[in-house]
């Protein structure tokens, strides 16, 4: 059985992330990691804050803090939010860690040894007002491709085209806003991607057959345009330093590696952090996951603007070091979640951000909505009306109401233990067959990382319980045949237990609440196979139970008004 390595794109350190960032990487990775663990696989889910580059320096300057202090605090803030969302990272590290610095420098030395790094003199933007060279993200201006007037010097946030600062129209300093910019000569290290193009193409041809179209199309677009040699160092104070034993002149000038060179390597660095954080007596072997790891299947999750770096640039880096590092097997790319048709934006503070989301509603409301509407092939839109409709219909009415009706009615008429008596009949046999079919469908979609389809199957499982109740009407049965009512309620309670187990990847907090309803001393179920679901008898008669509080409160019109007022009712 393969071991499963799961990573999600590293969130930048420069502020709280929005819901679009959550659904485009970390949340779907968590759903998959949880599901694979439940199926008995050995899973390692790794992520980290991306702490280098200009976003960190600019955010620290805005906060009036030294960049190291700013990043340490921001890391803890983000970590707590992700814990609030129930993200089950095995480790959530930091790209500023010593482990990442050591591994990044090793990669650079190996690439240099094999002829894939070259020192070149280039002309770079210099700001006399700021008294420094301006790295790419320190230069802003108008994108020459789409006309977006807030494009950064490394990539246009609007059209995703990769840029050079000198490409921008009407460039200005992101530090001072000065347009009095010059172009001066300086030296940097270049990764010779052009020499690796054929190898990257061959690797893509052999490994991307099962990838989503979104991921392959982006990768092949880059390859079709030709891989260009790319500067992998910057003039910054904060970053992985260029090693003095290999490039003494550049090290003396304080050059650091480009954030997009060291950030993907942090997946390895964070795994090293995980190993180094082992408790006394516990052994964690990070290398078995990353080096000569033939039994590891590696799955990455990211939004479409990150896909080029993970499908082309990082693979080129890994191929160039000429060492057997684990390379990705499957890249799950996502389009964007928009806010009423406009883009969520950390820099523009537009849309619902993760800290505010948890302030107003528990995590499972957000987790379910986001995954059920994941932007897998096209952009999808967040609106408060759509959010409320999904929560009220699927979570409150379909799942929550079913649980409440069954447990409240049974406690009232039979006491707080699963009722005894009666034998299952044709209705229970039909339900078992339907649940078996839907559960097999749910498994199939989760295995294939088809999140919307998986959500549809899970919703259909919940709906099957309601349809069964409507058919059996235990509130009527109890008046004429108590044993028949007992069978109906006992079957429904077994459905609740099944829901608790199989809903856990989507709504883990609610699933834990439902697992706690029944006093099952030996309840070690990690999953319910379709075959086992047929009988619906995991919770036997006589098992004590409790009625939980309301699982999901409905979102009212007044709530909607308040949310629209607070977050801006959807102006594009």
LOMARGU-972315 format. One record per residue: z negated, y, x negated of N, C-alpha, C, O in turn; residue in one letter. Coordinates in steps of 0.2 Angstrom, whole numbers, plus 5000, padded with zeros to 4 digits. Example, Ala and Ser with C-alpha at 12.3 -4.5 7.8 and 13.67 -1.06 7.14 Angstrom:
// LOMARGU-972315
496149724934496149784938496149844934495849834929A/496549894936496449954932496150004936496050064933S/
END
This chain:
// LOMARGU-972315
500049944996500050005000500050064996499650074991X/500550114997500550174993499950214994499650224999X/499750254989499350304989499650374991500250384989X/499350414995499750474998499450534995498850554996X/499850574991499650634988499950694993500550684994X/499550734995499750785000499550854997499050864995X/500050904997499950964995500251015000500751005003X/499851075001500151125005500251185001499851194996X/500751225002500851284998500251324997499851335002X/500151354991499551394990499551454993499951494992X/499051474997498951545000498851594995498351584990X/499151644995499051704990498251724991498051724997X/498051754986497351774986497251844989496751874991X/497851884990497851954992497751965000498052005003X/497151935002497051955009496951885014497251835012X/496651895020496651845025497351825027497751865028X/497451765028498051735030498151735038497651735041X/498751745040498951745047499051675050499151635046X/499151675056499251605060499951585057500051515057X/500451625056501051595053500951565047501351505046X/500551585042500451555036500051485037500251435034X/499651485042499251425044499751365046499651315044X/500151385051500551335054501151315049501451265050X/501351355044501851345040501651295034502151285030X/501051285033500851245027500251205028500251145029X/499651235028499051205028498851155034498651105033X/498951185040498851145046499251085047498951035048X/499851085046500251025047500050975041500050915043X/499950995035499750955030499050915032498950865030X/498650955035497950925037498050875042497750825042X/498450885047498550845053498850775049498650725051X/499350785045499650725042499050685037499050625038X/498650725034498150695029497650655033497450605032X/497450685039496950655043497250595046496950535047X/497850595049498150535052498250475047498050425048X/498450495041498550445036497850415034497850355032X/497350455033496650425032496450375037496250325036X/496550395044496450355049496750285049496450235052X/497350285047497750225046497550185040497850135039X/497050205037496850165031497150175024497050145020X/497550235024497850245017497350285013496950325015X/497450275006497150315001497450385001498050384999X/497150435003497450505003497050554999496450554999X/497450594995497150654992497550714994498150724993X/497150754997497450825000497250874996496650894996X/497650914992497550964987497851024989498451034991X/497451084988497651144989497251194985496851174981X/497451264985497051304981497351374982497851384986X/496951424980497151494981497651514975497451494969X/498151544977498651564972498451634969498451684973X/498151644963497751704961498051744956497851794954X/498651724954498951764948499551804951499751804957X/499751854947500351894949500151964951499551974952X/500652004953500452064955500052074962499752124963X/500152024967499752034973499052034972498652074975X/498851994967498051994965497852064962497352084964X/498252084957498052144954498152204959497652244959X/498652204963498652264968498052264973497852314975X/497952204975497352194980496752214977496352244980X/496652194971495952214967495952284966495352314967X/496452314964496452384963496352424970495952474970X/496652404975496452434982495752424984495452474987X/495452364982494752354984494252384979493652384980X/494552414973494152444968493652394964493152414962X/493952334963493552284960493952254954494552264954X/493652234949493952194943494352134946494052104951X/494952124944495352074947494952004947495051964952X/494651984942494251924942493751914948493651864951X/493351974948492851974954493151974961492951944965X/493652014961494052014968494251944970494151924975X/494551904965494851844967494251794968494351754973X/493751794965493151754966492951754973492851714976X/492851824975492651834982493151814987492951784992X/493751834986494251814991494351744991494551714997X/494251704986494351634986493851604991493951564995X/493151624990492651604995492751625002492651585006X/493051685003493151705010493651655013493651635019X/494251645009494751605012494551535013494651495018X/494151505008493851435009493451425015493551375019X/493051475017492651475023493051475029492851435034X/493551515029493951515035494351445036494351425042X/494551415031494951355031494451295033494651245037X/493851305031493351255033493251265041493151215044X/493251325043493151345050493751315054493651295060X/494351305051494851275055494851205054495351165057X/494351175051494351105050494851075045495051015046X/495051115040495551085036495151035031494651055028X/495450975030495050925027495350915019495450865017X/495350975016495550965009495050925005494450925006X/495350885001494950844996494650894990494150884988X/495050944989494850994985495251054986495851054987X/494951114986495251184987495151224981494551254980X/495551224976495451244970495651324969495751354974X/495751344962495951404961496451404955496351374950X/497051444956497551434950497251474944497651474939X/496751514945496451544939495951494935495651524930X/495951434937495551384933495751374926496351374925X/495251354922495451334915495851274915496351264911X/495851224920496251174920496951184921497451164918X/497051234926497751254927498051294921498651284919X/497651334917497951364911498151314906498651324903X/497651264905497851214900498451174902498851164897X/498551154908499151114910499751164910500351134908X/499751224912500251264912500551284905501151274903X/500051294900500251304893500551234890501051244886X/500351184892500551114890501351114892501751094888X/501451124899502151124901502551164897503151154896X/502351234896502751274893502951254885503551264883X/502451224882502551204875503051144875503551144871X/503051094880503451044881504151064882504651044880X/504251114887504851144889505251174883505851164881X/504851204879505051244873505251194868505751194864X/504851134867505051084862505751054863506051034859X/505851044870506451014872507051064873507551044876X/506951124871507551174871507651204878508251224879X/507151204882507251234889506951304890506851334895X/506651334884506351394885506651434879506751414873X/506851504880507151544875506851614876506651634881X/506651644870506451714870506951764870507451754866X/506951804875507551854875507251924876506751934879X/507651974873507552044874507952064881508452054882X/507552094885507852114892507652184893507252214890X/508052214897507852284900507452284906507652244911X/506852314906506452304912506152374914506152424910X/506052374920505852444923505152464920504652424920X/505152524918504552554915504352624919504752664921X/503752624921503452684924503052734920502552714918X/503352794918502952834914502352864917501852874914X/502352874924501752894927501252844927500652864926X/501352774927500852724927500752704920500252674918X/501152724915501052704908501152634907500752604902X/501652594910501652524909502352504912502652534916X/502552444909503052404912502852384919502252364920X/503352374923503152354930503452284931504052284932X/503052234932503252174934503652174941503552224945X/503952124943504452124949504052144955504352194959X/503452124956503152144963502852214962502552234967X/502852244956502552314956503152364957503052424957X/503752334959504352374961504452364968504652304970X/504552414972504752404979505352444980505452494977X/505752424985506352464987506752434992506452394996X/507352454993507752424998508152364996508552374991X/508152315000508552254998509352264998509552295003X/509652254993510352264993510752214998511352224999X/510452165000510752115004510752125012511152125015X/510052145014509952155021509752225023509652245029X/509552265018509352335019508652345021508452405023X/508252295020507552295022507252345017507352335011X/506852395019506652445015505952435011505752485008X/505652375012505052365009505152295005504652265004X/505752285002505852224998505452234992505352284989X/505152174989504852174983505352154977505952134979X/505152164971505652154966505752084964506152074959X/505452034967505551964966505851934971506251884970X/505751954978506051924983505951964989505452004990X/506551964993506452005000506151965005506351915007X/505551995008505151965013505551955019505451905023X/506051995020506451995026507051935026507051895031X/507451935021507951885021507851835016508351785016X/507351835012507151785008507551775001507451734997X/508051825000508451814994508051834988507651884988X/508151794983507751804977508051864973508751874973X/507651914971507951974968507651984961507151954959X/507952034958507652064951507552134953507852164957X/507052164950506852234952507452284951507452334955X/507852274946508452314945508952304951509452354951X/508852254955509352254961509152304966509652314970X/508552324966508352364972508652434973508752464967X/508752454979509052524980508452564981507952554984X/508452624978507952674978507252644976506752644980X/507252614970506552584968506052634967506152684966X/505452604968504852644967504252604965504252544966X/503752634961503152594959502752574965502552624969X/502552514965502052494970501352514968500852514972X/501252544962500552564960500452634962500052654966X/500952684960500852754961501352774966501252834969X/501852744968502352764972502852804969503352834972X/502852814962503252854959503952824959504052764958X/504452874960505152854959505452874952506052864951X/505052904948505252924941505152854937504752854933X/505652814937505652754934506252744928506752774929X/506052714923506552704917506652634916506252584919X/507152614913507352544911507252544903507652574900X/506752504900506652494893506752424891506752384895X/506852414885506852344882506152314880505752354878X/506152254882505552214880505752144880506252124882X/505252104877505452034876505051984881504452004883X/505351934884505051884888505351814887505851804884X/504951764890505151694889505651684895505451704901X/506151644894506551624900506651544900506651514895X/506551524906506651454908507451444909507751474913X/507651394905508451394905508651344910508851284909X/508551364916508751324922509451304922509651244925X/509851344919510551324919510751264916511151224917X/510351244911510451184907510151124911510251064909X/509751134916509451084920509751074927509551024930X/510351114928510651114935510851044936510751014942X/511251004932511450944933510950894935510950844939X/510350894931509850854932509450864939509250814943X/509450924941509050944947509550924953509250894958X/510250934952510650904957510650834958510650804964X/510650794953510550724953509950704956509850654960X/509350734955508750724958508750734965508450694969X/509050794967509050804974509450754978509250734983X/510050734975510450684978510150614979510250584984X/509650604975509350534975508650534979508450484981X/508450594981507750594983507750634990507150634993X/508250664992508150714998508450685004508550725009X/508750625004509050595010508650595017508950605022X/508050595016507650595022507250655024506950665029X/507450705020507050775021507350805027507950795029X/506950855030507250895035507850935033507850955027X/508250945038508850985036508651055033508951075029X/508151085036507951145033507751145026507951195022X/507451095024507251085016507851075012507951105007X/508351035014508851015010509451075010509751085005X/509451105016509951155016509751215011510251245008X/509151235011508951285006509051264999509251304995X/508851204998508851174991509651174989509751204983X/510051154993510751144991511051214991511551224987X/510851264995511151334994510951364987511451394984X/510351354985510251374978510651344973510851374968X/510751274974511151244969511851264969512151264964X/512151274975512851294976512951364972513451374970X/512451404973512451474970512451474962512551514959X/512151414960512051404952511351424950511151474952X/511051384946510451394944510451444938510851434933X/510051504938510151554933509451544929508951524931X/509551564922508951564918508551614921508751674923X/507851604921507351644924506851664920506551624916X/506651724919506051744916505451714918505351724924X/505051684914504451654916503751684913503251664914X/503851754911503251784909503251854912503851884914X/502751884912502651954915502151994911501751974907X/502252064912501752114908501152124913501152174917X/500652084913500152084917499452074914499452044908X/498952094916498252084913497952024915497551994912X/498251994921497851934925498451884925498951894928X/498251824922498751774923498551724917498151734913X/498951664917498851614912499251644905499851664905X/498851654900499151684894499651644891499551584890X/500151674888500651644883500251614877499851654874X/500351554876499951524870500151554863500751554862X/499651574860499751614853500051564848500351584843X/499851494849500051454844500851434844501151414839X/501151454850501851444850502251514850502851514848X/501951564853502351624854501851684852501651724856X/501651684845501151734843501251804845500851844847X/501951834844502151904846501951914853501751964855X/502251874857502151884865501451884867501151924871X/501051834864500351834865499951894863499551914867X/500151924857499851984855499952044860499552084860X/500552034863500752094868500452084875500452124879X/500052024875499752014882500151984887499951994893X/500651954885501151924891500751864894500351824891X/500851864901500651804904501151774908501751794909X/501051704910501651674914501651694921501251714924X/502351694923502551714930502151674935502151614934X/501951704940501551664945501851604948501551554949X/502551614949502951554951503051504946503351444948X/502851514940502851464935502251424935502251354935X/501651454936501051424935500751394942500351344942X/500951424948500751414954500851334956500351304958X/501451314956501551244957501151194953500951134955X/501051214946500751174942499951164944499651124942X/499751214948499051214950498951154955498351134955X/499451124958499351064961498951014957498550974959X/499251014951498950964946498250994943497850954943X/498251054942497651084940497051074945496551064943X/497251084951496751074957496451004957495850994958X/496950964956496750894956496250874950495850834950X/496450914944495950904938495250934940494750904938X/495250994944494651024946494250974950493650964950X/494650934955494350884959493950834955493450814957X/494350804950494050754946493450784942492950744941X/493450844940492950874936492350884940491750894938X/492450894947491850904951491550844954491150844958X/491750784951491450724954490650724953490450744948X/490350694957489650684957489450634951489850594949X/488850644949488550594944488650524946488450504951X/488950484941489050414943489750404947489950344947X/490050454949490650444952491250454948491250504944X/491750414948492350424944492950444948493150414952X/493250494946493850514949494450524943494350564938X/494950494944495450494939496050534942496450504945X/496150594940496650644942497350614939497850624943X/497350584933497950574930498350514934498950514934X/497950474937498250414941498650444947499050404949X/498550504949498950534954499550564952500050574956X/499550584946500050634943500450614937501050634936X/500250564934500550544928500750464928500250424928X/501350444927501550374928501250344934500950284934X/501250374940500950354946501450324951501650364956X/501750274949502250244953502050224960502450214964X/501450214961501150194968501050254973500750244978X/501150314970500950374974501550404978502150404975X/501550414984502050444988501750524989501250534992X/502150564987501950634987502350674992502950674992X/501950714997502250745002502050825002501450835001X/502450865002502350935001502450975008502950955012X/502051025010502151065016502151135014501751165010X/502651175017502751245016503251275020503651245024X/503151345021503651385025504251395021504351375015X/504851415024505451405021505551455015505951445011X/505151505015505251555009504951525003505151544997X/504551475003504351434998504751374996504651344990X/505151355000505551294999505951294992505951244989X/506351354991506751354984506351334978506551304974X/505751364978505351354972505051284971505051254965X/504951254977504751184977505251124976505151074974X/505851144978506351094978506851104972507251054971X/506851164969507251174963506851194957506951164952X/506551254957506251274951505651234949505651214943X/505251204953504651164950504951094948504751074943X/505451064952505751004949506051014943506050974938X/506451074942506751084935506251084930506351064924X/505651124931505151124926504851054924504851034919X/504751014930504550944928505050904925504850864920X/505650904926506150864923506250894916506350844911X/506150954914506250984908505650964903505750964897X/505050944905504550924901504650854898504350844893X/505050824901505250754898504650704898504550664893X/504150714903503650674904503650644911503850674916X/503250584912503350554919502850584924502350544926X/502850644926502450674931502650664938503250654939X/502250654942502450644949502850694952502650754952X/503350674955503850724958503850714966503750654968X/503950764970503850764977504350714980504950704978X/504150674985504550624988504850654995505350634997X/504450694998504650725004504350795005503850815004X/504850845007504650915007504750935015505350935017X/504250945018504250965025504251045025503651075024X/504851075026504851145027504851165034505051135039X/504551225035504451255042504851325042504851355037X/505151335048505351405049504751445050504151425049X/504851505053504251555054504051555061504451555066X/503351565062503051585068503051655068502851695064X/503351685074503451755075502851785080502651745083X/502751845080502351875084502751915089502951975088X/502851895095503251925100503951945097504251995098X/504251895093504851905090504851945084505351945080X/504351975082504252005075503851965070503451925072X/503951975064503651935059502951955058502752005057X/502551895058501851905055501951935048502351915044X/501451975046501552005039500852015037500452055040X/500651985031499951995028499952075026499452105027X/500552095022500552155019500552215025500252265024X/500852195030500852245036500352245041500252275046X/499952185040499352175045499652175052499352205056X/500152135053500452125060500352055062500552005059X/500052045068499951985071499151965071498752005069X/499051895072498351875073498251835066498551795064X/497651865063497451835057496951785058496551785063X/496851735053496451675054495751695055495351655059X/495451745052494751755053494651785060494151765063X/495051825062495051855069495151795074494751795080X/495551755073495651695078495051655079494851645084X/494651645073494051605074493551645077493051615080X/493551715077493051755080493051745088492551745091X/493651735090493751745098493751675101493551665107X/493951625097494051555100493951505095494051515089X/493651445097493551385092494251365089494751375092X/494151325083494751315080495251265083495851275083X/494951225087495451175091495951205096496451175097X/495751255099496251295103496851315099497351305101X/496751345093497251365088497651305085498251305085X/497251255083497551195080498051165085498651155083X/497851155091498351115096498951165097499451135097X/498851225099499351265101499851275095500451265096X/499651285089500051295083500451235082501051235081X/500151175082500551115080501051095086501551075085X/500751105092501251085098501851135098502351115101X/501751195095502351245095502551255088502851305086X/502551205083502651215076503451235075503851205078X/503551285071504251305070504651265065504751275059X/504751205068505051145063505751155061505951155055X/506151175066506851185065507151255065507551285061X/506851295070506951365071506351405071505751375072X/506351465071505751515072505551505079505951495083X/504851505080504551505086504151565087503951595082X/503951585093503651645094502951635097502851595102X/502451675094501751675097501751735102501951785100X/501551715108501351765113500751745116500551685117X/500351795118499651785121499751745128499351705130X/500351755131500451725138500651655137500351605140X/501051635132501151565130500551525127500451475129X/500151565123499551535121499051515126498851455127X/498951565131498451555136498751495141498351455143X/499451495142499651445146499551375143499451325147X/499651365137499651305134498851285134498751225135X/498451325132497751305132497451285139497151235140X/497651325144497451315151497751245154497351215157X/498351235152498651175155498451115152498251065154X/498651115145498551055141497851035139497550985140X/497451085137496751075134496251075140495851035140X/496251125144495751135149495851095155495451055157X/496451095158496651055164496750985162496450935166X/497150965158497350895156496850855153496650805155X/496650875147496150835143495450855146495050815148X/495250915145494550935147494350915154493750895155X/494750935159494550915166494550845167494050825171X/494950805164494950735164494250705162493850665165X/494050725156493350705153492850725158492350685159X/492850785160492250815164492250775171491650765173X/492750765174492850735181492550665180492050645184X/492750625175492550555175491850555173491450515176X/491550585168490850575166490450605171489850575172X/490550665174490150695179490050655185489550645187X/490650625187490650585193490250525192489850495196X/490350495187490050425185489350435184488950395187X/489150485181488350495180488050505187487450485188X/488350545191488150555198488050495202487550485205X/488550455202488550395206488350325203488050285207X/488350325197488150255194487650265188487350215185X/487450325187486950335181487250345175487850345174X/486850365169487150385163487250325158487050325153X/487650275161487850215157488550195160488650205166X/488950165156489650145159489550095164489150045163X/489750105170489650055176489949985175490449975172X/489549945178489649875177490049845184489949885189X/490349795184490649765190491349765190491649815187X/491649725194492349725195492749695189492549695184X/493449685191493849655186494549705186494749725191X/494849715180495449755180495949715184496049655184X/496449755187496949735191497649755189497749785183X/498149755193498749785191498849855189499249875185X/498449895192498449965190498249975183498450015179X/497649935181497449945174497949905169498049935163X/498249855171498849825167499349875166499649885161X/499549905171500149955171499950015166500350045162X/499250035167499050095163499050075155499250105151X/498850015154498749985147499449985144499550005138X/499949965148500649965145500950035144501250045139X/500750075148500950145147500650175141500950215137X/499950165140499650195135499850165128499950195123X/500050095128500350065123500950095121501150105115X/501450105125502050135124501950205121502350225116X/501550245124501450315122501150315115501350365111X/500650275114500350275107500850255102500850285096X/501250205103501750185098502250245097502450255091X/502450285102502850345101502450395097502750425093X/501850405098501450455095501450435087501450475083X/501250375086501250355079501950365075501950385070X/502450345079503150355076503250425074503550445069X/503050475078503250545077502750575072502950615068X/502150545071501650565066501950545059501950575054X/502150485059502450455053503050495050503150505044X/503450515055504050545053503950625053504350665051X/503350645053503150715053503550765058503750815056X/503550735064503850775069503350795074503150765078X/503050855072502450885075502550895083502150875087X/503050925085503150945092503250885096502950875101X/503550835094503650775097502950735097502850705102X/502650735092501950705092501450735097501150705100X/501550805097501150835102501350815109500850815114X/501950815111502150785117501950725119501750705125X/501950675114501650605115500950605117500650575121X/500550645113499850655114499650685121499250655124X/500050735123499950765129500050715135499750715140X/500650675134500750625139500250565139500050545145X/499850555134499350505134498750535138498450505142X/498650605137498050635141498350635149497850615153X/498950645150499150645157499150585160499050575166X/499250525156499150465159498550445162498450415167X/497950475159497350465162497250505169496950475173X/497550565169497450595175497950565181497650565187X/498450535179498850505184498550435186498550425192X/498150405182497750345184497250365189497150335194X/496850425187496350445192496650455199496350445204X/497250495199497550515205497750445209497650445215X/497950395206498150335209497550295212497550275217X/496950295208496450255209495950285214495550255218X/495850355213495450395217494650365218494450345223X/494350355212493650325212493150365217492750335219X/493250425218492850465223492950445230492450445234X/493450405231493550375238493350305237493050275242X/493550275232493350195231492650185232492450135235X/492250235229491550225229491150215236490650185236X/491550245241491250245247491350175251491050155255X/491850135248492050075252491950015247491849955249X/492050025240492049965236491749995229492150015225X/491149985228490850015222491049975216491150005211X/491249915216491449875210492149905208492349905202X/492549915213493249945212493150015208493550025204X/492750055211492650115208492350115201492550145196X/491950065200491650045193492250035188492250055182X/492649985190493249975186493650035184493850045178X/493750075189494150135188493850185183494150205178X/493150195184492850235179492750205172492750245167X/492550145172492550115166493150115162493150135156X/493750105165494350115162494450185159494750195154X/494350235164494450305162493950315156494150355152X/493350295156492950305150493250275143493150305138X/493550215144493850195138494450235136494650235130X/494750265141495350315139495050375135495250395130X/494450395137494050455134493950435126494050475122X/493750375125493550345119494250345115494250365109X/494750315118495350315114495650385112495850395107X/495550435117495750505116495350525110495650565106X/494750515110494350535104494550515097494550555093X/494850455097495050425091495750455089495850485083X/496250455094496850465092497050545092497550565089X/496650585095496750655095496450685089496550745088X/496050655085495750685079496150725074495950775072X/496750695073497150745068497350815071497350855067X/497350815078497550885081496950925082496950985080X/496450895085495850925087495150895085494850865089X/495050895078494550855076493850875078493450825079X/493650935080493050955082492950925089492350895091X/493450935093493350905100493350825100492950795104X/493750795095493750725095493050705093492750655095X/492650735088491950715086491550725092491050685093X/491650775096491150785102491250725107490850695110X/491950705108492050645112491750585109491550535113X/491850575103491550515100490850505101490550455102X/490450565101489750565102489550555109488950555111X/490050555114489850545121489550475122489050465126X/489850425119489550355120489150335114489250345108X/488550305116488050275111488350205109488050155111X/488850205105489150145103488850135096489050165091X/488350085095488050075088488550055083488450075077X/489050015085489549985080490250025081490749985079X/490250085082490850115083491150135077491050195074X/491550095074491850105067492650115068492950115063X/492850125074493550135075493850195071493650245072X/494350185067494650235064495350255067495650305067X/495650205071496250215074496250155080495850115080X/496750165085496850125090497550105090497950145091X/497650035088498350015087498650005094498249995099X/499350015095499550005102499449935105499249935111X/499349885101499249825104498449825107498349795112X/498049855103497349855105497249895111496749885115X/497649945112497649995118497749965124497549985129X/498049905124498249875131497649855135497649865141X/497149835132496549805135496049855138495749855143X/496049915134495649975136494849945137494649955143X/494549915132493949885133493449895127492949855126X/493649945123493249965117492449985119492049975115X/492450015125491750035127491549995133491749995139X/491049945132490849895137490449925142490049975141X/490349895147489949915153489149915150489049875146X/488849955153488149965150488050015145487450025143X/488550035141488450085136488250155138488550185143X/487650175136487450245138487950295136488250295131X/487950345140488450405138488050465140487650465144X/488350525138488050595140488650635142489250615140X/488550685146489050725148489150785144488650825143X/489650795140489650855135489750915139489950915145X/489650975136489751035138490551045140490951005137X/490751095143491451105144491851105138491651145133X/492351065137492751055131493151125129493151145124X/493451145134493951205134493851245139493951235145X/493651315138493651365143494251395144494651405140X/494451405151495151435152495151505150494651545150X/495751525148495851595146496051635152496551625155X/495651685154495751725160496251785159496351795153X/496451815164496851875164496451925160496751965156X/495851935161495451985158495451965150495452015146X/495351905148495351885141496051905138496051935133X/496551895142497251915140497351985138497552005133X/497052025143497052095143496752125136496952165133X/496152095135495752105129496052095123496052125118X/496452035123496752005117497352055115497452075109X/497752075120498352115119498152185117498452215113X/497552205120497352275118497052275110497252315107X/496752215108496452215101497052205096497052235091X/497552155098498052135093498652175094499152155091X/498752215099499352255100499852205104500052155102X/499952225111500152175116500852155114501252135119X/501052145108501752115107502352165105502852145106X/502152225103502752265101503052235095502752215090X/503652235095504052205090504152255084504452235079X/
END
